[in-house]
């Protein structure tokens, strides 16, 4: 250590950031579990059943889709969410 210089403190993640991350992971886990049990739900149905804001559900579904854990089926009547299976991935 050089004289006159203080040691560099370690980077500590604030508790709020950790809590937000834990909440995000928990919400994604709940959504994925619900989609696995009841495939074919819309975003609003998922939000209603889990009592989570529809916009939050939209964000979590986007993350799950990017992680290749869920898939979406769009038709003239709306968008329906399904768990992604191994068969879907190979197709």
C-alpha positions in Angstrom: 0.0 0.0 0.0 1.3 3.4 -0.9 1.7 5.9 1.9 -1.1 8.4 2.2 -3.6 6.5 0.2 -6.6 4.9 1.8 -7.6 1.3 0.8 -10.3 1.0 -1.8 -13.5 -0.2 -0.1 -15.2 -3.2 -1.6 -18.3 -2.7 -3.7 -21.4 -3.5 -1.7 -24.8 -3.9 -3.3 -27.3 -1.8 -1.4 -30.1 -3.8 0.4 -32.8 -2.2 -1.7 -31.2 -3.4 -5.0 -31.0 -7.0 -3.5 -34.6 -6.8 -2.4 -35.8 -5.7 -5.8 -33.8 -8.4 -7.5 -35.3 -11.0 -5.1 -38.8 -9.7 -5.8 -38.2 -9.9 -9.6 -36.9 -13.5 -9.4 -39.9 -14.5 -7.1 -42.4 -12.9 -9.5 -40.8 -14.7 -12.5 -40.9 -18.0 -10.6 -44.6 -17.5 -9.7 -45.5 -16.6 -13.3 -43.6 -19.6 -14.7 -45.3 -22.0 -12.2 -48.8 -20.6 -13.1 -48.1 -21.0 -16.8 -46.9 -24.5 -16.3 -50.0 -25.4 -14.4 -52.5 -23.6 -16.6 -51.0 -23.1 -20.1 -52.8 -20.7 -22.5 -53.4 -17.8 -20.1 -53.2 -14.2 -21.3 -51.1 -11.6 -19.6 -54.1 -10.0 -17.9 -55.3 -13.4 -16.6 -51.9 -14.0 -15.1 -51.9 -10.6 -13.5 -55.3 -11.1 -12.1 -54.6 -14.5 -10.6 -51.3 -13.5 -9.1 -52.4 -10.0 -8.0 -49.5 -8.4 -9.8 -49.7 -5.3 -12.0 -50.2 -6.1 -15.7 -47.2 -4.0 -16.7 -45.0 -5.9 -14.2 -46.3 -9.2 -15.6 -45.4 -8.0 -19.1 -41.9 -7.2 -18.0 -41.4 -10.6 -16.3 -42.9 -12.5 -19.3 -40.5 -10.7 -21.6 -37.6 -11.8 -19.4 -38.9 -15.3 -19.3 -39.3 -15.4 -23.0 -35.7 -14.1 -23.6 -34.5 -16.8 -21.2 -36.4 -19.3 -23.4 -38.5 -20.5 -20.5 -41.9 -19.6 -22.0 -43.3 -19.1 -25.4 -46.2 -17.0 -26.8 -48.9 -18.0 -29.2 -50.5 -15.0 -31.0 -53.8 -15.2 -32.9 -56.6 -12.9 -33.8 -58.1 -13.2 -30.3 -55.0 -12.3 -28.4 -51.7 -13.6 -27.0 -51.5 -16.8 -25.0 -48.5 -17.9 -22.9 -47.2 -21.5 -22.7 -44.2 -23.1 -21.0 -41.4 -23.9 -23.5 -40.7 -27.6 -23.8 -37.7 -29.4 -25.2 -39.8 -30.2 -28.3 -40.4 -26.5 -28.9 -36.7 -25.7 -28.6 -35.7 -28.2 -31.2 -38.4 -27.2 -33.7 
